[in-house]
Amino acid sequence: MFTRRQALLGVAAAAMLAAMPPLAAAANEAEIAALVREKVTLVAPPFVHAHEQVASGGPKIVEFTMPIVEKQVAIDDEGTMLQAMTFNGSMPGPMMVVHEGDYVELTLINPETNSMPHNIDFHAATGALGGGALTLINPGEQVKLRFKATRSGTFVYHCAPEGAMIPWHVVSGMSGTIMVLPRDGLKNEKGEPLRYDQVFYIGENDFYVPRDEEGNFKAYESHGDSYADTLEVMKGLIPTHVVFNGAKGALTGDNAMKSKVGETVLIVHSQANRDTRPHLIGGHGDYVWEQGKFANPPAKNLETWFIRGGSAGAALYTFLQPGVYAYVNHNLIEAVELGATAHFLVEGEWNDDLMKQVEAPGPIPVN
């Protein structure tokens, strides 16, 4: 019998779920049940929920709850509307932070007001398509997934229903990051501790908005209405927008990230679909985990770093001068024309030793 659930999830996905063997109870289930539980309330990027940099105590179960929100979102200052699909209502989805050895327990909710099936694939997890095979839910359903964080680093998570739905959901906003810190915190190449005063999460989005015959961006009544046209633009592999945190200007002006001279900032940058090249104009990556894996020693003093599509990386920098720092995708066409620019607004005293205008602009001397 062909059920409504099969119709929404797709025959292949439903068959995959049906073919999976029953889950055997783990031998250590009683031990897991005895662990301390911590409920965490997620916050919208670029901010990150409060967390310890060095774990106190042993492993625990960290509980997150995340609804899926389908909504229209303006993605530029011209009012172009995207039929967005989001985790927790934000693009990117919120960053989760745990420590290596902790258990992540996520309650994923697909409200009945949504129109699409959704799931979540954690690149940090092991087994069942990163959790995707165990979390596929229709509108009006929820599911609870637990996995053990066995590897430290920054990792992407994203929606991955099946077939062409996978890239469509991802480029409609459905990706985020989980950071698994070493239990004893971040270290440099010598094994010495590194700490940060603030952490900011920047998720890079590539959008593919169809245009009408006159070249204007089209708007649609529903996600389903936008699908066929959007898929054709996606197949061309040329995005109409490349932005940080869901929209052009989302992290500039009044939304600029704020810091102070002398503060050390950890910048986590994800791109679930395309390669990118973050660059902090006027600053550097003091310590950079390009591949996002804290078990590997960080690179030092980078001007620009490389984030592979489908991954997240991290960079640590201590601000030494005040002012506005532009943080860009250093494909400058994408930064300037398509929107991949953010700002850090840094307060403090200027240091002439690091930079000084020795002579102001003026006429060229004739002698």
Secondary structure, 3 states (H helix, E strand, C coil): CCCHHHHHHCHHHHHHHHHCCCCCCCCCHHHHHCCCEEECCCCCCCCCCCCCCCCCCCCCEEEEEEEEEEEEEECCCCCCEEEEEEECCECCCCCEEEECCCEEEEEEEECCCCCCCECCEECCCCCHHHHHHHCCECCCEEEEEEEECCCCEEEEEECCCCCCHHHHHHCCCCEEEEEEECCCCEECCCCCEECCCEEEEEEEEEECCCECCCCCECCCCCHHHHHHHHHHHHHCCCCCEEEECCCCCCCCHHHCEEEECCCEEEEEEEECCCCECEEECCCCEEEEECCCCCCCCCEEEECECCECCCEEEEEEEECCCCEEEEEEECCHHHHHHHCCEEEEEEECCCCCCCCCCCCCCCCCCCC
